[in-house]
Amino acid sequence: MNFAPAEWFGFKQRVKQDLIFEKEENGTTITKRVYGRFNLWALLFTWFYALFSPRCQIRYFSLKSAVPFLAMLSLNMIVSLFFTENVVMAVGLIGDIWYGIMFETWFKNQLVADGYQLVKADQ
């Protein structure tokens, strides 16, 4: 599990096309799809989407996606101490957009770390 800021903000390494990953586990093939676009559900529900979505139920992903969420919460608390409510809301919105942009990349990286193999990239 990689918590490095390079992975958090790696916009150039972001997933840009749909990918399909597979893993053989207990004689069953598990297939996961990574979407190469902005994740609206991640913007709306942030960490809770990773926690409750059946699609995202892979080992350690809810923990991995909780770290940026907690960083966003901490940043919002610090900003709320020094700035007006409008600034806090703007910082929160920027954080949610960042979470939606990077969510699929974080998901792909955790799939690879969990032993999933890339099967194909959809065009």
N, CA, C and O atoms as a GROMACS GRO file, in nm:
protein
  492
    1MET      N    1   0.084  -0.115   0.000
    1MET     CA    2   0.000   0.000   0.000
    1MET      C    3   0.090   0.124   0.000
    1MET      O    4   0.173   0.141   0.089
    2ASN      N    5   0.072   0.208  -0.101
    2ASN     CA    6   0.158   0.323  -0.119
    2ASN      C    7   0.081   0.451  -0.085
    2ASN      O    8  -0.021   0.481  -0.148
    3PHE      N    9   0.128   0.525   0.014
    3PHE     CA   10   0.064   0.650   0.053
    3PHE      C   11   0.145   0.770   0.009
    3PHE      O   12   0.124   0.880   0.061
    4ALA      N   13   0.234   0.753  -0.085
    4ALA     CA   14   0.323   0.860  -0.128
    4ALA      C   15   0.244   0.972  -0.196
    4ALA      O   16   0.150   0.945  -0.270
    5PRO      N   17   0.283   1.097  -0.172
    5PRO     CA   18   0.216   1.209  -0.239
    5PRO      C   19   0.226   1.200  -0.392
    5PRO      O   20   0.141   1.255  -0.462
    6ALA      N   21   0.328   1.133  -0.444
    6ALA     CA   22   0.340   1.118  -0.589
    6ALA      C   23   0.221   1.039  -0.644
    6ALA      O   24   0.176   1.064  -0.756
    7GLU      N   25   0.170   0.947  -0.566
    7GLU     CA   26   0.052   0.873  -0.609
    7GLU      C   27  -0.074   0.955  -0.587
    7GLU      O   28  -0.168   0.947  -0.668
    8TRP      N   29  -0.079   1.032  -0.482
    8TRP     CA   30  -0.197   1.115  -0.455
    8TRP      C   31  -0.219   1.219  -0.564
    8TRP      O   32  -0.333   1.244  -0.604
    9PHE      N   33  -0.109   1.279  -0.612
    9PHE     CA   34  -0.119   1.389  -0.707
    9PHE      C   35  -0.058   1.356  -0.843
    9PHE      O   36  -0.018   1.446  -0.916
   10GLY      N   37  -0.051   1.229  -0.878
   10GLY     CA   38   0.010   1.188  -1.005
   10GLY      C   39  -0.085   1.206  -1.122
   10GLY      O   40  -0.129   1.108  -1.182
   11PHE      N   41  -0.118   1.331  -1.154
   11PHE     CA   42  -0.214   1.357  -1.260
   11PHE      C   43  -0.166   1.309  -1.396
   11PHE      O   44  -0.247   1.274  -1.481
   12LYS      N   45  -0.035   1.308  -1.418
   12LYS     CA   46   0.017   1.262  -1.547
   12LYS      C   47   0.010   1.110  -1.560
   12LYS      O   48   0.005   1.058  -1.672
   13GLN      N   49   0.009   1.039  -1.448
   13GLN     CA   50  -0.002   0.893  -1.451
   13GLN      C   51  -0.146   0.846  -1.433
   13GLN      O   52  -0.170   0.727  -1.412
   14ARG      N   53  -0.240   0.938  -1.440
   14ARG     CA   54  -0.381   0.907  -1.420
   14ARG      C   55  -0.433   0.812  -1.528
   14ARG      O   56  -0.388   0.818  -1.642
   15VAL      N   57  -0.526   0.725  -1.492
   15VAL     CA   58  -0.589   0.632  -1.587
   15VAL      C   59  -0.672   0.714  -1.684
   15VAL      O   60  -0.754   0.796  -1.644
   16LYS      N   61  -0.649   0.692  -1.815
   16LYS     CA   62  -0.719   0.770  -1.916
   16LYS      C   63  -0.805   0.686  -2.009
   16LYS      O   64  -0.873   0.740  -2.096
   17GLN      N   65  -0.802   0.555  -1.992
   17GLN     CA   66  -0.888   0.467  -2.072
   17GLN      C   67  -0.936   0.353  -1.984
   17GLN      O   68  -0.874   0.320  -1.883
   18ASP      N   69  -1.047   0.293  -2.024
   18ASP     CA   70  -1.102   0.183  -1.946
   18ASP      C   71  -1.007   0.063  -1.950
   18ASP      O   72  -0.953   0.029  -2.054
   19LEU      N   73  -0.989   0.000  -1.834
   19LEU     CA   74  -0.901  -0.116  -1.821
   19LEU      C   75  -0.978  -0.228  -1.754
   19LEU      O   76  -1.066  -0.204  -1.671
   20ILE      N   77  -0.943  -0.351  -1.789
   20ILE     CA   78  -1.004  -0.468  -1.727
   20ILE      C   79  -0.893  -0.552  -1.664
   20ILE      O   80  -0.794  -0.586  -1.730
   21PHE      N   81  -0.911  -0.584  -1.536
   21PHE     CA   82  -0.814  -0.663  -1.461
   21PHE      C   83  -0.880  -0.792  -1.415
   21PHE      O   84  -1.000  -0.795  -1.386
   22GLU      N   85  -0.801  -0.898  -1.410
   22GLU     CA   86  -0.850  -1.027  -1.362
   22GLU      C   87  -0.753  -1.086  -1.262
   22GLU      O   88  -0.633  -1.059  -1.263
   23LYS      N   89  -0.811  -1.170  -1.174
   23LYS     CA   90  -0.731  -1.241  -1.076
   23LYS      C   91  -0.796  -1.376  -1.050
   23LYS      O   92  -0.918  -1.385  -1.037
   24GLU      N   93  -0.716  -1.480  -1.045
   24GLU     CA   94  -0.763  -1.614  -1.013
   24GLU      C   95  -0.752  -1.633  -0.862
   24GLU      O   96  -0.644  -1.621  -0.805
   25GLU      N   97  -0.866  -1.664  -0.799
   25GLU     CA   98  -0.866  -1.682  -0.655
   25GLU      C   99  -0.958  -1.799  -0.620
   25GLU      O  100  -1.078  -1.795  -0.648
   26ASN      N  101  -0.903  -1.901  -0.558
   26ASN     CA  102  -0.977  -2.020  -0.518
   26ASN      C  103  -1.051  -2.084  -0.636
   26ASN      O  104  -1.164  -2.129  -0.621
   27GLY      N  105  -0.988  -2.086  -0.752
   27GLY     CA  106  -1.047  -2.146  -0.870
   27GLY      C  107  -1.151  -2.060  -0.938
   27GLY      O  108  -1.215  -2.104  -1.034
   28THR      N  109  -1.170  -1.940  -0.893
   28THR     CA  110  -1.267  -1.848  -0.951
   28THR      C  111  -1.193  -1.727  -1.007
   28THR      O  112  -1.102  -1.673  -0.945
   29THR      N  113  -1.234  -1.686  -1.125
   29THR     CA  114  -1.176  -1.568  -1.187
   29THR      C  115  -1.257  -1.446  -1.146
   29THR      O  116  -1.378  -1.440  -1.168
   30ILE      N  117  -1.188  -1.349  -1.087
   30ILE     CA  118  -1.252  -1.224  -1.046
   30ILE      C  119  -1.211  -1.116  -1.145
   30ILE      O  120  -1.092  -1.096  -1.171
   31THR      N  121  -1.309  -1.048  -1.200
   31THR     CA  122  -1.285  -0.943  -1.299
   31THR      C  123  -1.324  -0.808  -1.240
   31THR      O  124  -1.432  -0.793  -1.182
   32LYS      N  125  -1.237  -0.712  -1.255
   32LYS     CA  126  -1.262  -0.575  -1.209
   32LYS      C  127  -1.237  -0.479  -1.324
   32LYS      O  128  -1.142  -0.496  -1.401
   33ARG      N  129  -1.320  -0.379  -1.336
   33ARG     CA  130  -1.307  -0.279  -1.441
   33ARG      C  131  -1.266  -0.146  -1.379
   33ARG      O  132  -1.320  -0.104  -1.276
   34VAL      N  133  -1.171  -0.081  -1.443
   34VAL     CA  134  -1.126   0.054  -1.403
   34VAL      C  135  -1.167   0.148  -1.515
   34VAL      O  136  -1.136   0.124  -1.632
   35TYR      N  137  -1.237   0.253  -1.479
   35TYR     CA  138  -1.286   0.347  -1.578
   35TYR      C  139  -1.187   0.460  -1.600
   35TYR      O  140  -1.127   0.510  -1.504
   36GLY      N  141  -1.169   0.498  -1.723
   36GLY     CA  142  -1.073   0.601  -1.757
   36GLY      C  143  -1.135   0.739  -1.763
   36GLY      O  144  -1.104   0.817  -1.854
   37ARG      N  145  -1.219   0.769  -1.670
   37ARG     CA  146  -1.285   0.900  -1.669
   37ARG      C  147  -1.307   0.945  -1.524
   37ARG      O  148  -1.279   0.873  -1.429
   38PHE      N  149  -1.358   1.065  -1.513
   38PHE     CA  150  -1.390   1.123  -1.383
   38PHE      C  151  -1.496   1.037  -1.314
   38PHE      O  152  -1.592   0.995  -1.377
   39ASN      N  153  -1.478   1.011  -1.185
   39ASN     CA  154  -1.572   0.930  -1.109
   39ASN      C  155  -1.664   1.022  -1.028
   39ASN      O  156  -1.626   1.075  -0.924
   40LEU      N  157  -1.786   1.039  -1.078
   40LEU     CA  158  -1.883   1.127  -1.014
   40LEU      C  159  -1.923   1.074  -0.876
   40LEU      O  160  -1.944   1.153  -0.784
   41TRP      N  161  -1.933   0.943  -0.861
   41TRP     CA  162  -1.970   0.886  -0.731
   41TRP      C  163  -1.863   0.915  -0.626
   41TRP      O  164  -1.895   0.940  -0.510
   42ALA      N  165  -1.738   0.912  -0.667
   42ALA     CA  166  -1.629   0.945  -0.574
   42ALA      C  167  -1.633   1.092  -0.535
   42ALA      O  168  -1.601   1.127  -0.422
   43LEU      N  169  -1.673   1.179  -0.629
   43LEU     CA  170  -1.687   1.320  -0.595
   43LEU      C  171  -1.799   1.339  -0.493
   43LEU      O  172  -1.782   1.413  -0.396
   44LEU      N  173  -1.911   1.272  -0.513
   44LEU     CA  174  -2.027   1.292  -0.425
   44LEU      C  175  -2.011   1.227  -0.288
   44LEU      O  176  -2.052   1.284  -0.187
   45PHE      N  177  -1.952   1.107  -0.285
   45PHE     CA  178  -1.949   1.031  -0.160
   45PHE      C  179  -1.809   1.007  -0.105
   45PHE      O  180  -1.795   0.949   0.002
   46THR      N  181  -1.706   1.050  -0.175
   46THR     CA  182  -1.564   1.035  -0.138
   46THR      C  183  -1.536   0.897  -0.082
   46THR      O  184  -1.562   0.796  -0.149
   47TRP      N  185  -1.483   0.891   0.037
   47TRP     CA  186  -1.439   0.763   0.094
   47TRP      C  187  -1.554   0.664   0.113
   47TRP      O  188  -1.532   0.543   0.106
   48PHE      N  189  -1.673   0.713   0.136
   48PHE     CA  190  -1.787   0.624   0.159
   48PHE      C  191  -1.820   0.542   0.034
   48PHE      O  192  -1.871   0.431   0.045
   49TYR      N  193  -1.792   0.596  -0.083
   49TYR     CA  194  -1.810   0.519  -0.206
   49TYR      C  195  -1.716   0.400  -0.208
   49TYR      O  196  -1.757   0.289  -0.243
   50ALA      N  197  -1.591   0.420  -0.172
   50ALA     CA  198  -1.495   0.310  -0.167
   50ALA      C  199  -1.532   0.208  -0.059
   50ALA      O  200  -1.509   0.089  -0.076
   51LEU      N  201  -1.587   0.255   0.048
   51LEU     CA  202  -1.622   0.168   0.160
   51LEU      C  203  -1.742   0.080   0.130
   51LEU      O  204  -1.742  -0.038   0.166
   52PHE      N  205  -1.844   0.135   0.065
   52PHE     CA  206  -1.970   0.061   0.048
   52PHE      C  207  -1.995   0.007  -0.092
   52PHE      O  208  -2.085  -0.075  -0.109
   53SER      N  209  -1.922   0.049  -0.192
   53SER     CA  210  -1.946   0.001  -0.328
   53SER      C  211  -1.895  -0.143  -0.345
   53SER      O  212  -1.780  -0.172  -0.312
   54PRO      N  213  -1.979  -0.232  -0.395
   54PRO     CA  214  -1.933  -0.371  -0.417
   54PRO      C  215  -1.818  -0.378  -0.519
   54PRO      O  216  -1.734  -0.467  -0.511
   55ARG      N  217  -1.815  -0.285  -0.611
   55ARG     CA  218  -1.709  -0.281  -0.712
   55ARG      C  219  -1.571  -0.260  -0.649
   55ARG      O  220  -1.471  -0.311  -0.700
   56CYS      N  221  -1.567  -0.186  -0.542
   56CYS     CA  222  -1.440  -0.148  -0.481
   56CYS      C  223  -1.398  -0.238  -0.366
   56CYS      O  224  -1.304  -0.204  -0.293
   57GLN      N  225  -1.463  -0.348  -0.348
   57GLN     CA  226  -1.433  -0.437  -0.235
   57GLN      C  227  -1.311  -0.524  -0.266
   57GLN      O  228  -1.325  -0.641  -0.300
   58ILE      N  229  -1.195  -0.466  -0.254
   58ILE     CA  230  -1.070  -0.540  -0.264
   58ILE      C  231  -0.989  -0.508  -0.139
   58ILE      O  232  -1.014  -0.410  -0.070
   59ARG      N  233  -0.895  -0.593  -0.112
   59ARG     CA  234  -0.819  -0.582   0.012
   59ARG      C  235  -0.747  -0.448   0.022
   59ARG      O  236  -0.678  -0.406  -0.070
   60TYR      N  237  -0.764  -0.381   0.134
   60TYR     CA  238  -0.698  -0.257   0.173
   60TYR      C  239  -0.741  -0.132   0.095
   60TYR      O  240  -0.691  -0.023   0.124
   61PHE      N  241  -0.832  -0.143  -0.002
   61PHE     CA  242  -0.864  -0.024  -0.079
   61PHE      C  243  -0.943   0.077   0.004
   61PHE      O  244  -0.922   0.198  -0.011
   62SER      N  245  -1.032   0.031   0.090
   62SER     CA  246  -1.106   0.129   0.170
   62SER      C  247  -1.011   0.204   0.265
   62SER      O  248  -1.030   0.322   0.290
   63LEU      N  249  -0.910   0.134   0.315
   63LEU     CA  250  -0.810   0.201   0.399
   63LEU      C  251  -0.726   0.298   0.317
   63LEU      O  252  -0.700   0.410   0.359
   64LYS      N  253  -0.685   0.254   0.198
   64LYS     CA  254  -0.602   0.338   0.112
   64LYS      C  255  -0.677   0.464   0.069
   64LYS      O  256  -0.618   0.572   0.061
   65SER      N  257  -0.807   0.451   0.040
   65SER     CA  258  -0.883   0.568  -0.001
   65SER      C  259  -0.925   0.655   0.117
   65SER      O  260  -0.966   0.769   0.098
   66ALA      N  261  -0.915   0.602   0.238
   66ALA     CA  262  -0.947   0.682   0.357
   66ALA      C  263  -0.838   0.783   0.389
   66ALA      O  264  -0.865   0.888   0.446
   67VAL      N  265  -0.715   0.752   0.352
   67VAL     CA  266  -0.603   0.842   0.385
   67VAL      C  267  -0.618   0.978   0.316
   67VAL      O  268  -0.607   1.080   0.384
   68PRO      N  269  -0.642   0.984   0.183
   68PRO     CA  270  -0.664   1.117   0.123
   68PRO      C  271  -0.789   1.185   0.176
   68PRO      O  272  -0.793   1.307   0.190
   69PHE      N  273  -0.893   1.106   0.207
   69PHE     CA  274  -1.015   1.163   0.264
   69PHE      C  275  -0.987   1.230   0.398
   69PHE      O  276  -1.034   1.341   0.424
   70LEU      N  277  -0.911   1.164   0.484
   70LEU     CA  278  -0.876   1.221   0.613
   70LEU      C  279  -0.784   1.343   0.597
   70LEU      O  280  -0.792   1.437   0.676
   71ALA      N  281  -0.698   1.340   0.497
   71ALA     CA  282  -0.615   1.457   0.469
   71ALA      C  283  -0.701   1.575   0.426
   71ALA      O  284  -0.676   1.689   0.466
   72MET      N  285  -0.803   1.547   0.344
   72MET     CA  286  -0.895   1.654   0.303
   72MET      C  287  -0.970   1.710   0.423
   72MET      O  288  -0.986   1.832   0.435
   73LEU      N  289  -1.015   1.623   0.512
   73LEU     CA  290  -1.084   1.670   0.632
   73LEU      C  291  -0.994   1.756   0.719
   73LEU      O  292  -1.035   1.860   0.770
   74SER      N  293  -0.870   1.712   0.736
   74SER     CA  294  -0.775   1.789   0.817
   74SER      C  295  -0.748   1.925   0.755
   74SER      O  296  -0.745   2.026   0.825
   75LEU      N  297  -0.729   1.928   0.624
   75LEU     CA  298  -0.706   2.054   0.556
   75LEU      C  299  -0.826   2.147   0.572
   75LEU      O  300  -0.810   2.266   0.597
   76ASN      N  301  -0.947   2.092   0.558
   76ASN     CA  302  -1.067   2.175   0.575
   76ASN      C  303  -1.078   2.230   0.717
   76ASN      O  304  -1.119   2.345   0.735
   77MET      N  305  -1.041   2.151   0.816
   77MET     CA  306  -1.045   2.202   0.954
   77MET      C  307  -0.945   2.313   0.976
   77MET      O  308  -0.975   2.412   1.043
   78ILE      N  309  -0.826   2.299   0.920
   78ILE     CA  310  -0.724   2.402   0.935
   78ILE      C  311  -0.766   2.529   0.862
   78ILE      O  312  -0.751   2.639   0.914
   79VAL      N  313  -0.818   2.513   0.739
   79VAL     CA  314  -0.863   2.629   0.662
   79VAL      C  315  -0.977   2.700   0.733
   79VAL      O  316  -0.985   2.823   0.731
   80SER      N  317  -1.066   2.623   0.797
   80SER     CA  318  -1.180   2.686   0.866
   80SER      C  319  -1.138   2.771   0.986
   80SER      O  320  -1.212   2.858   1.030
   81LEU      N  321  -1.019   2.746   1.038
   81LEU     CA  322  -0.970   2.827   1.149
   81LEU      C  323  -0.927   2.967   1.105
   81LEU      O  324  -0.935   3.062   1.183
   82PHE      N  325  -0.882   2.979   0.980
   82PHE     CA  326  -0.820   3.104   0.936
   82PHE      C  327  -0.898   3.180   0.830
   82PHE      O  328  -0.871   3.298   0.806
   83PHE      N  329  -0.995   3.115   0.765
   83PHE     CA  330  -1.062   3.178   0.651
   83PHE      C  331  -1.213   3.175   0.669
   83PHE      O  332  -1.266   3.111   0.760
   84THR      N  333  -1.281   3.246   0.580
   84THR     CA  334  -1.426   3.252   0.585
   84THR      C  335  -1.488   3.122   0.536
   84THR      O  336  -1.420   3.034   0.482
   85GLU      N  337  -1.617   3.112   0.556
   85GLU     CA  338  -1.691   2.991   0.517
   85GLU      C  339  -1.687   2.967   0.367
   85GLU      O  340  -1.683   2.852   0.323
   86ASN      N  341  -1.688   3.073   0.288
   86ASN     CA  342  -1.681   3.058   0.142
   86ASN      C  343  -1.549   2.997   0.098
   86ASN      O  344  -1.547   2.914   0.007
   87VAL      N  345  -1.441   3.036   0.160
   87VAL     CA  346  -1.310   2.979   0.127
   87VAL      C  347  -1.307   2.831   0.166
   87VAL      O  348  -1.255   2.748   0.092
   88VAL      N  349  -1.362   2.799   0.280
   88VAL     CA  350  -1.366   2.660   0.326
   88VAL      C  351  -1.446   2.574   0.229
   88VAL      O  352  -1.406   2.462   0.196
   89MET      N  353  -1.559   2.628   0.182
   89MET     CA  354  -1.641   2.553   0.086
   89MET      C  355  -1.567   2.535  -0.046
   89MET      O  356  -1.576   2.429  -0.108
   90ALA      N  357  -1.494   2.636  -0.091
   90ALA     CA  358  -1.417   2.626  -0.215
   90ALA      C  359  -1.307   2.522  -0.202
   90ALA      O  360  -1.285   2.442  -0.293
   91VAL      N  361  -1.238   2.522  -0.088
   91VAL     CA  362  -1.131   2.423  -0.065
   91VAL      C  363  -1.191   2.282  -0.061
   91VAL      O  364  -1.133   2.188  -0.114
   92GLY      N  365  -1.307   2.268   0.003
   92GLY     CA  366  -1.374   2.138   0.007
   92GLY      C  367  -1.415   2.090  -0.131
   92GLY      O  368  -1.400   1.972  -0.162
   93LEU      N  369  -1.466   2.180  -0.213
   93LEU     CA  370  -1.505   2.143  -0.350
   93LEU      C  371  -1.384   2.104  -0.433
   93LEU      O  372  -1.389   2.006  -0.507
   94ILE      N  373  -1.276   2.178  -0.420
   94ILE     CA  374  -1.153   2.144  -0.492
   94ILE      C  375  -1.103   2.006  -0.448
   94ILE      O  376  -1.060   1.926  -0.531
   95GLY      N  377  -1.109   1.978  -0.319
   95GLY     CA  378  -1.069   1.846  -0.269
   95GLY      C  379  -1.156   1.735  -0.322
   95GLY      O  380  -1.106   1.628  -0.355
   96ASP      N  381  -1.287   1.758  -0.330
   96ASP     CA  382  -1.377   1.656  -0.383
   96ASP      C  383  -1.353   1.631  -0.532
   96ASP      O  384  -1.358   1.517  -0.578
   97ILE      N  385  -1.327   1.738  -0.606
   97ILE     CA  386  -1.295   1.722  -0.749
   97ILE      C  387  -1.166   1.643  -0.765
   97ILE      O  388  -1.157   1.554  -0.849
   98TRP      N  389  -1.066   1.675  -0.686
   98TRP     CA  390  -0.940   1.600  -0.689
   98TRP      C  391  -0.964   1.453  -0.658
   98TRP      O  392  -0.908   1.366  -0.725
   99TYR      N  393  -1.047   1.424  -0.560
   99TYR     CA  394  -1.078   1.286  -0.522
   99TYR      C  395  -1.146   1.214  -0.638
   99TYR      O  396  -1.114   1.098  -0.666
  100GLY      N  397  -1.240   1.280  -0.707
  100GLY     CA  398  -1.308   1.219  -0.821
  100GLY      C  399  -1.215   1.196  -0.939
  100GLY      O  400  -1.230   1.098  -1.011
  101ILE      N  401  -1.121   1.287  -0.959
  101ILE     CA  402  -1.026   1.272  -1.070
  101ILE      C  403  -0.930   1.155  -1.045
  101ILE      O  404  -0.902   1.078  -1.137
  102MET      N  405  -0.880   1.142  -0.923
  102MET     CA  406  -0.776   1.044  -0.894
  102MET      C  407  -0.828   0.908  -0.847
  102MET      O  408  -0.749   0.814  -0.835
  103PHE      N  409  -0.957   0.895  -0.819
  103PHE     CA  410  -1.011   0.773  -0.760
  103PHE      C  411  -0.981   0.649  -0.843
  103PHE      O  412  -0.934   0.548  -0.790
  104GLU      N  413  -1.006   0.654  -0.972
  104GLU     CA  414  -0.985   0.536  -1.058
  104GLU      C  415  -0.837   0.498  -1.066
  104GLU      O  416  -0.805   0.380  -1.077
  105THR      N  417  -0.748   0.595  -1.060
  105THR     CA  418  -0.605   0.565  -1.060
  105THR      C  419  -0.566   0.496  -0.930
  105THR      O  420  -0.489   0.399  -0.933
  106TRP      N  421  -0.617   0.543  -0.819
  106TRP     CA  422  -0.590   0.477  -0.691
  106TRP      C  423  -0.644   0.335  -0.692
  106TRP      O  424  -0.580   0.243  -0.640
  107PHE      N  425  -0.762   0.317  -0.751
  107PHE     CA  426  -0.823   0.184  -0.759
  107PHE      C  427  -0.737   0.091  -0.844
  107PHE      O  428  -0.713  -0.024  -0.806
  108LYS      N  429  -0.690   0.140  -0.959
  108LYS     CA  430  -0.603   0.060  -1.046
  108LYS      C  431  -0.474   0.021  -0.974
  108LYS      O  432  -0.431  -0.094  -0.981
  109ASN      N  433  -0.413   0.116  -0.906
  109ASN     CA  434  -0.288   0.088  -0.836
  109ASN      C  435  -0.308  -0.016  -0.726
  109ASN      O  436  -0.220  -0.100  -0.704
  110GLN      N  437  -0.421  -0.013  -0.658
  110GLN     CA  438  -0.447  -0.112  -0.555
  110GLN      C  439  -0.477  -0.249  -0.616
  110GLN      O  440  -0.440  -0.351  -0.558
  111LEU      N  441  -0.543  -0.252  -0.731
  111LEU     CA  442  -0.565  -0.379  -0.801
  111LEU      C  443  -0.432  -0.444  -0.837
  111LEU      O  444  -0.412  -0.564  -0.815
  112VAL      N  445  -0.342  -0.366  -0.891
  112VAL     CA  446  -0.209  -0.418  -0.928
  112VAL      C  447  -0.135  -0.466  -0.804
  112VAL      O  448  -0.072  -0.572  -0.806
  113ALA      N  449  -0.141  -0.390  -0.695
  113ALA     CA  450  -0.075  -0.430  -0.571
  113ALA      C  451  -0.137  -0.557  -0.512
  113ALA      O  452  -0.069  -0.632  -0.442
  114ASP      N  453  -0.264  -0.579  -0.540
  114ASP     CA  454  -0.334  -0.696  -0.488
  114ASP      C  455  -0.318  -0.819  -0.578
  114ASP      O  456  -0.374  -0.924  -0.547
  115GLY      N  457  -0.244  -0.807  -0.687
  115GLY     CA  458  -0.215  -0.922  -0.771
  115GLY      C  459  -0.303  -0.938  -0.894
  115GLY      O  460  -0.296  -1.041  -0.961
  116TYR      N  461  -0.385  -0.839  -0.924
  116TYR     CA  462  -0.467  -0.844  -1.045
  116TYR      C  463  -0.379  -0.818  -1.166
  116TYR      O  464  -0.283  -0.741  -1.160
  117GLN      N  465  -0.412  -0.884  -1.276
  117GLN     CA  466  -0.337  -0.870  -1.400
  117GLN      C  467  -0.422  -0.796  -1.503
  117GLN      O  468  -0.542  -0.820  -1.513
  118LEU      N  469  -0.359  -0.707  -1.577
  118LEU     CA  470  -0.428  -0.633  -1.683
  118LEU      C  471  -0.462  -0.730  -1.795
  118LEU      O  472  -0.373  -0.798  -1.848
  119VAL      N  473  -0.589  -0.737  -1.832
  119VAL     CA  474  -0.633  -0.825  -1.940
  119VAL      C  475  -0.638  -0.749  -2.072
  119VAL      O  476  -0.581  -0.791  -2.172
  120LYS      N  477  -0.708  -0.636  -2.068
  120LYS     CA  478  -0.716  -0.554  -2.190
  120LYS      C  479  -0.754  -0.412  -2.155
  120LYS      O  480  -0.809  -0.384  -2.048
  121ALA      N  481  -0.724  -0.326  -2.248
  121ALA     CA  482  -0.761  -0.186  -2.236
  121ALA      C  483  -0.866  -0.158  -2.342
  121ALA      O  484  -0.841  -0.177  -2.461
  122ASP      N  485  -0.985  -0.114  -2.301
  122ASP     CA  486  -1.090  -0.081  -2.396
  122ASP      C  487  -1.058   0.051  -2.464
  122ASP      O  488  -1.007   0.144  -2.402
  123GLN      N  489  -1.089   0.057  -2.590
  123GLN     CA  490  -1.067   0.180  -2.667
  123GLN      C  491  -1.192   0.260  -2.676
  123GLN      O  492  -1.193   0.366  -2.737
   0.00000   0.00000   0.00000
